[in-house]
């Protein structure tokens, strides 16, 4: 069972709802029971979030932002500081950059450099994976493992547990290996394929969620669906109830 204060929602999950009605979407998230969210695109919506988050009793300890894609990360750090965000997570690096050890090491060094700059603003930098960093193996080792081996100690991880499983990883084993470096998890479920529409509420799919959570008890649990075939808030609420035990039979 997950404590509510260790549970968050990646706002990408409800991106279409945010476009329709930003404030009402955050109100619904809070009504379900979430107290934390993980935004994306913060420089563009910092003012909206600064007003709406406290209004609905929400906070944002983490965010996704393209630190290695934006030439100037200053607006990202400014938005994070405005919103009280302490960890900025790089969400995506081109799959082509994960095919050779040299490229992987160069990417790690780029993120290390970003972390040095971020630290001047009191911000920690992290990385979030997809499936391809695990699917790619170099000398029999997941590319993501080589990447982590070359990160500075202060660079953290947000392991997307679903995509790591899809990529062929033993997710609990990786979590145990990396320990406290994993500060957050993307917790999602589905049929274990690349079909985003086949993702489900947490607990309704094939992913060994309980084993994964047990392997990283300290990590923030961030619910995310990349897509869903039904009403998205049904999946969000179902995930919340499953993780907090509200949906358990009496």
Protein Blocks (a to p, Z undefined) as FASTA:
>chain_A
ZZfklcccdfklmmmmmmmommlmmmmmmmnopabdcdehklmmmmmmmmmmmmnopacf
bccddfklpmblklmmmmmmmnopabdcdfbdcfklmmbfklmmmmmmmmmmmmmmmmmn
opacdddddfklmmpcgehiafklmmmmmgcfklccdddfklmmmnopafklmmmmnmmm
lmbdcddddehpablklpccehiambdfklmmmmmmmbccddddfbdfbdfklmmmmmmm
mmnommpcZZ
